[in-house]
Amino acid sequence: MTDLSPRRATVYVAIAAAAWGTGGAAGALLFASGGLDALDVSFWRYLLGAAFLLPFTPVRLWRPNGRVALVGLGMAVYQTAYFAAIAESGVAVATVVTMGATPLFTALGSRLFLGERLGRTGLYALVTALAGLLLLTGGTALAADPGGGAAAGVGLGSLSAAGYAAVTLFSRRYRDEPEGMAVGGFVVGAICLAPLALAGGVLPRVSGESVALLVYLGVVPTALAYGLFFRALTALRATTVSIVSLGEAAGAAVLGVLLFGERLTPAAWTGCALLLLAMVIPAALPAARRRTSRRLSAR
């Protein structure tokens, strides 16, 4: 495994976040076109993600072990909770709640369990990202469902955030085999979800649309995105990865507008812009400091 520079790792996470931003929309479309529920979509996502990634991963890297089992269990929990939150409260609300709580959980866990300090750059990025999420949350139609759906969506989104943070922290702690962690996590996640999915009828209504959506879900926001995510954790702090990943919220909110008629106000659009800015801060500020240092030393 070749060394990965922090800048390239940041690009990897940004690409993964953009891909993840489309995953919620694909799942919501599968609810309608494929007759699937959150458990079914999560099961197919991991099964197909493993199938697409396995041919490119040496067998020795995805052999079952305790670490992979824990990652797979965590992935099963947070992915299912995320899609369940979408079913309860919509793409925008589920993504904003999940992604808003994730960096806070991750920053706290990084300090307590990994000894990683947030640092000035990380603090700037986190504050910018949370400000963007607050604007996005305030400008999204959160009041569209004033009943139990919104409350359930918030609870499930928080559970998803906790699971995602735990997987991020654990994968950062044991980061020597990122490819194996991704494939093994998919396999274990699919196995964990299989009994529950099969009990409810896991087969989708077969149509061109449902097949295309399943293939897309398995390839882009799963195999590609998670492969890049686990690889980036070899070079970036867990909190940095979680902050850059917040770009998913902006992408998902925009797709919610385009595909599902969810509303964004000017404040929400400003929030999206701040989220995108937070994605580039971890790479841009250190680079700017290095250029300034070189200019000063040359004088």
Short mmCIF file of the C-alpha atoms (twelve columns), coordinates in Angstrom:
data_MODEL
# 
_entry.id   MODEL 
# 
loop_
_atom_site.group_PDB 
_atom_site.id 
_atom_site.type_symbol 
_atom_site.label_atom_id 
_atom_site.label_alt_id 
_atom_site.label_comp_id 
_atom_site.label_asym_id 
_atom_site.label_seq_id 
_atom_site.Cartn_x 
_atom_site.Cartn_y 
_atom_site.Cartn_z 
_atom_site.pdbx_PDB_model_num 
ATOM 1   C CA . MET A 1   0.000   0.000   0.000   1 
ATOM 2   C CA . THR A 2   1.525   3.297   -1.104  1 
ATOM 3   C CA . ASP A 3   1.561   6.343   1.161   1 
ATOM 4   C CA . LEU A 4   -1.258  8.814   0.609   1 
ATOM 5   C CA . SER A 5   -0.739  12.552  0.957   1 
ATOM 6   C CA . PRO A 6   -3.210  14.518  3.103   1 
ATOM 7   C CA . ARG A 7   -4.261  16.603  0.105   1 
ATOM 8   C CA . ARG A 8   -5.052  13.564  -2.032  1 
ATOM 9   C CA . ALA A 9   -6.789  11.917  0.916   1 
ATOM 10  C CA . THR A 10  -8.984  15.019  1.256   1 
ATOM 11  C CA . VAL A 11  -9.897  14.729  -2.426  1 
ATOM 12  C CA . TYR A 12  -10.788 11.075  -1.869  1 
ATOM 13  C CA . VAL A 13  -13.158 11.984  0.965   1 
ATOM 14  C CA . ALA A 14  -14.705 14.793  -1.082  1 
ATOM 15  C CA . ILE A 15  -15.420 12.360  -3.929  1 
ATOM 16  C CA . ALA A 16  -16.839 9.850   -1.454  1 
ATOM 17  C CA . ALA A 17  -19.072 12.547  0.071   1 
ATOM 18  C CA . ALA A 18  -20.381 13.534  -3.361  1 
ATOM 19  C CA . ALA A 19  -21.170 9.887   -4.100  1 
ATOM 20  C CA . TRP A 20  -22.811 9.356   -0.707  1 
ATOM 21  C CA . GLY A 21  -24.981 12.400  -1.328  1 
ATOM 22  C CA . THR A 22  -26.672 10.480  -4.127  1 
ATOM 23  C CA . GLY A 23  -27.165 7.329   -2.059  1 
ATOM 24  C CA . GLY A 24  -30.106 8.625   -0.067  1 
ATOM 25  C CA . ALA A 25  -31.915 9.730   -3.205  1 
ATOM 26  C CA . ALA A 26  -31.287 6.346   -4.832  1 
ATOM 27  C CA . GLY A 27  -32.639 4.618   -1.739  1 
ATOM 28  C CA . ALA A 28  -35.740 6.802   -1.665  1 
ATOM 29  C CA . LEU A 29  -36.404 6.043   -5.341  1 
ATOM 30  C CA . LEU A 30  -36.023 2.317   -4.614  1 
ATOM 31  C CA . PHE A 31  -38.658 2.583   -1.887  1 
ATOM 32  C CA . ALA A 32  -41.103 3.644   -4.592  1 
ATOM 33  C CA . SER A 33  -39.978 1.776   -7.714  1 
ATOM 34  C CA . GLY A 34  -38.691 -1.433  -6.140  1 
ATOM 35  C CA . GLY A 35  -41.106 -1.878  -3.250  1 
ATOM 36  C CA . LEU A 36  -38.161 -2.147  -0.828  1 
ATOM 37  C CA . ASP A 37  -37.856 -0.916  2.740   1 
ATOM 38  C CA . ALA A 38  -34.813 0.439   4.595   1 
ATOM 39  C CA . LEU A 39  -33.530 -3.018  5.591   1 
ATOM 40  C CA . ASP A 40  -33.852 -4.324  2.033   1 
ATOM 41  C CA . VAL A 41  -32.019 -1.365  0.505   1 
ATOM 42  C CA . SER A 42  -29.200 -1.616  3.060   1 
ATOM 43  C CA . PHE A 43  -28.851 -5.354  2.439   1 
ATOM 44  C CA . TRP A 44  -28.652 -4.949  -1.338  1 
ATOM 45  C CA . ARG A 45  -26.282 -2.018  -1.003  1 
ATOM 46  C CA . TYR A 46  -23.739 -4.022  0.972   1 
ATOM 47  C CA . LEU A 47  -24.173 -7.235  -1.005  1 
ATOM 48  C CA . LEU A 48  -23.671 -5.490  -4.339  1 
ATOM 49  C CA . GLY A 49  -20.893 -3.280  -2.959  1 
ATOM 50  C CA . ALA A 50  -18.980 -6.414  -1.901  1 
ATOM 51  C CA . ALA A 51  -19.624 -8.068  -5.261  1 
ATOM 52  C CA . PHE A 52  -18.267 -5.094  -7.192  1 
ATOM 53  C CA . LEU A 53  -15.226 -4.594  -4.936  1 
ATOM 54  C CA . LEU A 54  -14.177 -8.227  -4.436  1 
ATOM 55  C CA . PRO A 55  -12.581 -8.710  -7.886  1 
ATOM 56  C CA . PHE A 56  -10.192 -5.827  -7.164  1 
ATOM 57  C CA . THR A 57  -9.209  -6.928  -3.638  1 
ATOM 58  C CA . PRO A 58  -6.691  -9.683  -2.821  1 
ATOM 59  C CA . VAL A 59  -8.303  -12.530 -0.877  1 
ATOM 60  C CA . ARG A 60  -5.830  -12.150 1.981   1 
ATOM 61  C CA . LEU A 61  -7.147  -8.643  2.661   1 
ATOM 62  C CA . TRP A 62  -10.802 -9.486  3.228   1 
ATOM 63  C CA . ARG A 63  -10.542 -12.659 5.267   1 
ATOM 64  C CA . PRO A 64  -12.961 -12.624 8.247   1 
ATOM 65  C CA . ASN A 65  -11.583 -11.385 11.572  1 
ATOM 66  C CA . GLY A 66  -12.816 -9.631  14.666  1 
ATOM 67  C CA . ARG A 67  -12.045 -6.134  13.428  1 
ATOM 68  C CA . VAL A 68  -13.913 -6.637  10.165  1 
ATOM 69  C CA . ALA A 69  -16.864 -8.133  12.055  1 
ATOM 70  C CA . LEU A 70  -17.162 -5.057  14.275  1 
ATOM 71  C CA . VAL A 71  -16.927 -2.692  11.298  1 
ATOM 72  C CA . GLY A 72  -19.564 -4.678  9.408   1 
ATOM 73  C CA . LEU A 73  -21.926 -4.659  12.386  1 
ATOM 74  C CA . GLY A 74  -21.496 -0.910  12.797  1 
ATOM 75  C CA . MET A 75  -22.086 -0.345  9.083   1 
ATOM 76  C CA . ALA A 76  -25.272 -2.429  9.201   1 
ATOM 77  C CA . VAL A 77  -26.600 -0.381  12.118  1 
ATOM 78  C CA . TYR A 78  -25.852 3.085   10.796  1 
ATOM 79  C CA . GLN A 79  -26.837 2.406   7.196   1 
ATOM 80  C CA . THR A 80  -30.190 0.892   8.126   1 
ATOM 81  C CA . ALA A 81  -30.900 3.696   10.596  1 
ATOM 82  C CA . TYR A 82  -30.096 6.251   7.882   1 
ATOM 83  C CA . PHE A 83  -32.463 4.766   5.305   1 
ATOM 84  C CA . ALA A 84  -35.140 4.343   7.991   1 
ATOM 85  C CA . ALA A 85  -34.731 8.050   8.821   1 
ATOM 86  C CA . ILE A 86  -35.218 8.876   5.129   1 
ATOM 87  C CA . ALA A 87  -38.416 6.809   5.064   1 
ATOM 88  C CA . GLU A 88  -39.710 8.644   8.152   1 
ATOM 89  C CA . SER A 89  -38.744 12.248  7.448   1 
ATOM 90  C CA . GLY A 90  -37.310 12.670  3.945   1 
ATOM 91  C CA . VAL A 91  -33.836 12.852  2.410   1 
ATOM 92  C CA . ALA A 92  -32.911 16.381  3.514   1 
ATOM 93  C CA . VAL A 93  -33.926 16.030  7.177   1 
ATOM 94  C CA . ALA A 94  -32.353 12.583  7.586   1 
ATOM 95  C CA . THR A 95  -29.074 13.648  6.031   1 
ATOM 96  C CA . VAL A 96  -28.817 16.952  7.917   1 
ATOM 97  C CA . VAL A 97  -29.420 15.296  11.309  1 
ATOM 98  C CA . THR A 98  -27.107 12.382  10.610  1 
ATOM 99  C CA . MET A 99  -24.269 14.438  9.199   1 
ATOM 100 C CA . GLY A 100 -24.674 17.212  11.752  1 
ATOM 101 C CA . ALA A 101 -24.200 14.911  14.734  1 
ATOM 102 C CA . THR A 102 -21.435 12.818  13.150  1 
ATOM 103 C CA . PRO A 103 -18.487 15.287  13.407  1 
ATOM 104 C CA . LEU A 104 -19.384 16.129  16.997  1 
ATOM 105 C CA . PHE A 105 -19.431 12.457  17.989  1 
ATOM 106 C CA . THR A 106 -16.245 11.853  16.004  1 
ATOM 107 C CA . ALA A 107 -14.358 14.848  17.429  1 
ATOM 108 C CA . LEU A 108 -15.204 13.777  20.977  1 
ATOM 109 C CA . GLY A 109 -14.295 10.155  20.290  1 
ATOM 110 C CA . SER A 110 -11.050 11.125  18.560  1 
ATOM 111 C CA . ARG A 111 -9.933  13.088  21.599  1 
ATOM 112 C CA . LEU A 112 -10.969 10.430  24.124  1 
ATOM 113 C CA . PHE A 113 -9.954  7.225   22.342  1 
ATOM 114 C CA . LEU A 114 -7.318  8.195   19.764  1 
ATOM 115 C CA . GLY A 115 -5.646  11.162  21.435  1 
ATOM 116 C CA . GLU A 116 -6.130  13.268  18.283  1 
ATOM 117 C CA . ARG A 117 -6.503  16.996  18.840  1 
ATOM 118 C CA . LEU A 118 -8.840  18.944  16.620  1 
ATOM 119 C CA . GLY A 119 -6.304  21.692  15.859  1 
ATOM 120 C CA . ARG A 120 -6.931  25.196  14.583  1 
ATOM 121 C CA . THR A 121 -7.622  24.133  10.998  1 
ATOM 122 C CA . GLY A 122 -9.999  21.415  12.130  1 
ATOM 123 C CA . LEU A 123 -11.796 23.884  14.393  1 
ATOM 124 C CA . TYR A 124 -12.244 26.351  11.529  1 
ATOM 125 C CA . ALA A 125 -13.614 23.590  9.314   1 
ATOM 126 C CA . LEU A 126 -15.919 22.241  12.016  1 
ATOM 127 C CA . VAL A 127 -17.370 25.662  12.875  1 
ATOM 128 C CA . THR A 128 -17.897 26.438  9.179   1 
ATOM 129 C CA . ALA A 129 -19.552 23.062  8.590   1 
ATOM 130 C CA . LEU A 130 -21.863 23.325  11.594  1 
ATOM 131 C CA . ALA A 131 -22.840 26.874  10.621  1 
ATOM 132 C CA . GLY A 132 -23.688 25.564  7.177   1 
ATOM 133 C CA . LEU A 133 -25.758 22.752  8.652   1 
ATOM 134 C CA . LEU A 134 -27.628 25.155  10.930  1 
ATOM 135 C CA . LEU A 135 -28.509 27.338  7.948   1 
ATOM 136 C CA . LEU A 136 -29.443 24.320  5.891   1 
ATOM 137 C CA . THR A 137 -31.586 22.909  8.688   1 
ATOM 138 C CA . GLY A 138 -33.333 26.240  9.199   1 
ATOM 139 C CA . GLY A 139 -33.974 26.599  5.476   1 
ATOM 140 C CA . THR A 140 -35.144 23.066  4.839   1 
ATOM 141 C CA . ALA A 141 -38.782 22.135  5.122   1 
ATOM 142 C CA . LEU A 142 -38.327 20.433  8.495   1 
ATOM 143 C CA . ALA A 143 -41.833 21.362  9.488   1 
ATOM 144 C CA . ALA A 144 -43.352 19.504  6.536   1 
ATOM 145 C CA . ASP A 145 -44.197 16.649  8.894   1 
ATOM 146 C CA . PRO A 146 -44.990 18.062  12.345  1 
ATOM 147 C CA . GLY A 147 -46.086 14.658  13.621  1 
ATOM 148 C CA . GLY A 148 -44.151 11.593  14.709  1 
ATOM 149 C CA . GLY A 149 -42.314 11.141  11.421  1 
ATOM 150 C CA . ALA A 150 -39.952 14.063  11.964  1 
ATOM 151 C CA . ALA A 151 -39.195 13.066  15.559  1 
ATOM 152 C CA . ALA A 152 -38.557 9.462   14.528  1 
ATOM 153 C CA . GLY A 153 -36.341 10.669  11.697  1 
ATOM 154 C CA . VAL A 154 -34.260 12.760  14.110  1 
ATOM 155 C CA . GLY A 155 -33.835 9.792   16.479  1 
ATOM 156 C CA . LEU A 156 -32.866 7.393   13.702  1 
ATOM 157 C CA . GLY A 157 -30.520 9.970   12.188  1 
ATOM 158 C CA . SER A 158 -28.782 10.382  15.544  1 
ATOM 159 C CA . LEU A 159 -28.387 6.600   15.839  1 
ATOM 160 C CA . SER A 160 -26.918 6.525   12.348  1 
ATOM 161 C CA . ALA A 161 -24.473 9.309   13.270  1 
ATOM 162 C CA . ALA A 162 -23.299 7.414   16.350  1 
ATOM 163 C CA . GLY A 163 -22.734 4.255   14.316  1 
ATOM 164 C CA . TYR A 164 -20.901 6.133   11.563  1 
ATOM 165 C CA . ALA A 165 -18.642 7.869   14.086  1 
ATOM 166 C CA . ALA A 166 -17.831 4.548   15.755  1 
ATOM 167 C CA . VAL A 167 -16.883 2.938   12.431  1 
ATOM 168 C CA . THR A 168 -14.747 5.962   11.497  1 
ATOM 169 C CA . LEU A 169 -12.884 5.934   14.808  1 
ATOM 170 C CA . PHE A 170 -12.332 2.175   14.766  1 
ATOM 171 C CA . SER A 171 -11.147 2.206   11.151  1 
ATOM 172 C CA . ARG A 172 -8.754  5.065   11.907  1 
ATOM 173 C CA . ARG A 173 -7.379  3.098   14.868  1 
ATOM 174 C CA . TYR A 174 -6.836  -0.026  12.726  1 
ATOM 175 C CA . ARG A 175 -5.984  1.478   9.366   1 
ATOM 176 C CA . ASP A 176 -3.406  -0.951  7.985   1 
ATOM 177 C CA . GLU A 177 -5.746  -2.758  5.551   1 
ATOM 178 C CA . PRO A 178 -8.340  -0.267  4.199   1 
ATOM 179 C CA . GLU A 179 -9.370  -2.409  1.207   1 
ATOM 180 C CA . GLY A 180 -10.011 -5.434  3.395   1 
ATOM 181 C CA . MET A 181 -11.942 -3.330  5.895   1 
ATOM 182 C CA . ALA A 182 -14.250 -2.078  3.146   1 
ATOM 183 C CA . VAL A 183 -14.956 -5.457  1.522   1 
ATOM 184 C CA . GLY A 184 -15.125 -7.334  4.814   1 
ATOM 185 C CA . GLY A 185 -17.431 -4.694  6.257   1 
ATOM 186 C CA . PHE A 186 -19.785 -5.068  3.288   1 
ATOM 187 C CA . VAL A 187 -19.857 -8.862  3.620   1 
ATOM 188 C CA . VAL A 188 -20.455 -8.828  7.367   1 
ATOM 189 C CA . GLY A 189 -23.028 -6.034  7.045   1 
ATOM 190 C CA . ALA A 190 -24.962 -8.018  4.424   1 
ATOM 191 C CA . ILE A 191 -24.847 -11.152 6.596   1 
ATOM 192 C CA . CYS A 192 -26.135 -9.208  9.616   1 
ATOM 193 C CA . LEU A 193 -29.018 -7.764  7.617   1 
ATOM 194 C CA . ALA A 194 -29.904 -10.902 5.635   1 
ATOM 195 C CA . PRO A 195 -32.238 -12.601 8.190   1 
ATOM 196 C CA . LEU A 196 -34.266 -9.426  8.786   1 
ATOM 197 C CA . ALA A 197 -34.401 -8.539  5.095   1 
ATOM 198 C CA . LEU A 198 -35.412 -12.073 4.044   1 
ATOM 199 C CA . ALA A 199 -38.171 -12.169 6.657   1 
ATOM 200 C CA . GLY A 200 -39.868 -9.194  5.038   1 
ATOM 201 C CA . GLY A 201 -39.325 -10.230 1.424   1 
ATOM 202 C CA . VAL A 202 -36.079 -8.849  0.092   1 
ATOM 203 C CA . LEU A 203 -36.637 -9.245  -3.647  1 
ATOM 204 C CA . PRO A 204 -37.465 -5.985  -5.433  1 
ATOM 205 C CA . ARG A 205 -40.128 -5.457  -8.058  1 
ATOM 206 C CA . VAL A 206 -38.020 -6.145  -11.104 1 
ATOM 207 C CA . SER A 207 -37.977 -3.348  -13.648 1 
ATOM 208 C CA . GLY A 208 -35.368 -1.497  -15.632 1 
ATOM 209 C CA . GLU A 209 -35.504 1.373   -13.164 1 
ATOM 210 C CA . SER A 210 -35.131 -0.749  -10.029 1 
ATOM 211 C CA . VAL A 211 -32.248 -2.789  -11.482 1 
ATOM 212 C CA . ALA A 212 -30.433 0.349   -12.627 1 
ATOM 213 C CA . LEU A 213 -30.897 1.957   -9.211  1 
ATOM 214 C CA . LEU A 214 -29.577 -1.132  -7.398  1 
ATOM 215 C CA . VAL A 215 -26.521 -1.326  -9.642  1 
ATOM 216 C CA . TYR A 216 -25.863 2.377   -9.175  1 
ATOM 217 C CA . LEU A 217 -26.281 2.085   -5.397  1 
ATOM 218 C CA . GLY A 218 -23.836 -0.807  -5.246  1 
ATOM 219 C CA . VAL A 219 -21.185 0.780   -7.480  1 
ATOM 220 C CA . VAL A 220 -21.055 4.532   -6.819  1 
ATOM 221 C CA . PRO A 221 -22.157 5.403   -3.252  1 
ATOM 222 C CA . THR A 222 -20.993 2.020   -1.910  1 
ATOM 223 C CA . ALA A 223 -18.014 0.335   -3.598  1 
ATOM 224 C CA . LEU A 224 -16.392 3.532   -4.885  1 
ATOM 225 C CA . ALA A 225 -17.253 5.818   -1.971  1 
ATOM 226 C CA . TYR A 226 -16.350 3.448   0.850   1 
ATOM 227 C CA . GLY A 227 -13.188 2.312   -0.901  1 
ATOM 228 C CA . LEU A 228 -12.022 5.933   -0.989  1 
ATOM 229 C CA . PHE A 229 -13.263 6.573   2.557   1 
ATOM 230 C CA . PHE A 230 -11.288 3.748   4.170   1 
ATOM 231 C CA . ARG A 231 -8.236  4.621   2.106   1 
ATOM 232 C CA . ALA A 232 -8.394  8.276   3.230   1 
ATOM 233 C CA . LEU A 233 -8.451  7.204   6.886   1 
ATOM 234 C CA . THR A 234 -4.864  6.006   6.497   1 
ATOM 235 C CA . ALA A 235 -3.707  9.614   6.034   1 
ATOM 236 C CA . LEU A 236 -6.280  11.899  7.695   1 
ATOM 237 C CA . ARG A 237 -7.541  12.258  11.241  1 
ATOM 238 C CA . ALA A 238 -10.965 10.789  11.929  1 
ATOM 239 C CA . THR A 239 -12.477 14.212  12.672  1 
ATOM 240 C CA . THR A 240 -11.093 15.686  9.440   1 
ATOM 241 C CA . VAL A 241 -12.640 12.851  7.450   1 
ATOM 242 C CA . SER A 242 -16.007 13.339  9.144   1 
ATOM 243 C CA . ILE A 243 -15.946 17.112  8.479   1 
ATOM 244 C CA . VAL A 244 -15.085 16.758  4.792   1 
ATOM 245 C CA . SER A 245 -17.787 14.093  4.527   1 
ATOM 246 C CA . LEU A 246 -20.349 16.730  5.447   1 
ATOM 247 C CA . GLY A 247 -20.428 17.704  1.796   1 
ATOM 248 C CA . GLU A 248 -22.847 14.797  1.505   1 
ATOM 249 C CA . ALA A 249 -25.493 16.887  3.280   1 
ATOM 250 C CA . ALA A 250 -25.306 19.627  0.656   1 
ATOM 251 C CA . GLY A 251 -25.520 17.164  -2.220  1 
ATOM 252 C CA . ALA A 252 -28.399 15.253  -0.656  1 
ATOM 253 C CA . ALA A 253 -30.320 18.455  0.066   1 
ATOM 254 C CA . VAL A 254 -29.967 19.591  -3.550  1 
ATOM 255 C CA . LEU A 255 -31.119 16.199  -4.812  1 
ATOM 256 C CA . GLY A 256 -34.043 16.381  -2.402  1 
ATOM 257 C CA . VAL A 257 -35.060 19.615  -4.133  1 
ATOM 258 C CA . LEU A 258 -34.553 18.300  -7.663  1 
ATOM 259 C CA . LEU A 259 -36.126 14.868  -7.258  1 
ATOM 260 C CA . PHE A 260 -38.582 15.079  -4.372  1 
ATOM 261 C CA . GLY A 261 -39.802 18.670  -4.281  1 
ATOM 262 C CA . GLU A 262 -38.194 19.478  -0.924  1 
ATOM 263 C CA . ARG A 263 -37.759 23.225  -0.416  1 
ATOM 264 C CA . LEU A 264 -34.597 25.221  0.266   1 
ATOM 265 C CA . THR A 265 -34.622 28.909  1.178   1 
ATOM 266 C CA . PRO A 266 -31.783 31.357  0.407   1 
ATOM 267 C CA . ALA A 267 -30.427 30.660  3.910   1 
ATOM 268 C CA . ALA A 268 -30.335 26.956  3.123   1 
ATOM 269 C CA . TRP A 269 -28.463 27.591  -0.127  1 
ATOM 270 C CA . THR A 270 -25.971 29.645  1.890   1 
ATOM 271 C CA . GLY A 271 -25.630 26.668  4.213   1 
ATOM 272 C CA . CYS A 272 -24.830 24.439  1.253   1 
ATOM 273 C CA . ALA A 273 -22.099 26.857  0.181   1 
ATOM 274 C CA . LEU A 274 -20.579 26.851  3.684   1 
ATOM 275 C CA . LEU A 275 -20.581 23.054  3.717   1 
ATOM 276 C CA . LEU A 276 -18.657 23.009  0.463   1 
ATOM 277 C CA . LEU A 277 -16.216 25.570  1.893   1 
ATOM 278 C CA . ALA A 278 -15.691 23.375  4.971   1 
ATOM 279 C CA . MET A 279 -14.715 20.501  2.674   1 
ATOM 280 C CA . VAL A 280 -11.723 22.409  1.263   1 
ATOM 281 C CA . ILE A 281 -10.485 24.100  4.456   1 
ATOM 282 C CA . PRO A 282 -8.471  21.066  5.739   1 
ATOM 283 C CA . ALA A 283 -6.419  21.049  2.540   1 
ATOM 284 C CA . ALA A 284 -6.447  24.763  1.658   1 
ATOM 285 C CA . LEU A 285 -5.300  26.318  4.943   1 
ATOM 286 C CA . PRO A 286 -2.212  24.112  5.505   1 
ATOM 287 C CA . ALA A 287 -1.190  24.673  1.870   1 
ATOM 288 C CA . ALA A 288 -1.573  28.440  2.260   1 
ATOM 289 C CA . ARG A 289 0.531   28.376  5.423   1 
ATOM 290 C CA . ARG A 290 3.274   26.407  3.657   1 
ATOM 291 C CA . ARG A 291 3.359   28.913  0.784   1 
ATOM 292 C CA . THR A 292 3.559   31.821  3.229   1 
ATOM 293 C CA . SER A 293 6.341   30.109  5.151   1 
ATOM 294 C CA . ARG A 294 8.329   29.506  1.972   1 
ATOM 295 C CA . ARG A 295 7.962   33.159  0.913   1 
ATOM 296 C CA . LEU A 296 9.126   34.387  4.325   1 
ATOM 297 C CA . SER A 297 12.103  32.045  4.385   1 
ATOM 298 C CA . ALA A 298 13.138  33.171  0.895   1 
ATOM 299 C CA . ARG A 299 13.424  36.812  1.947   1 
# 
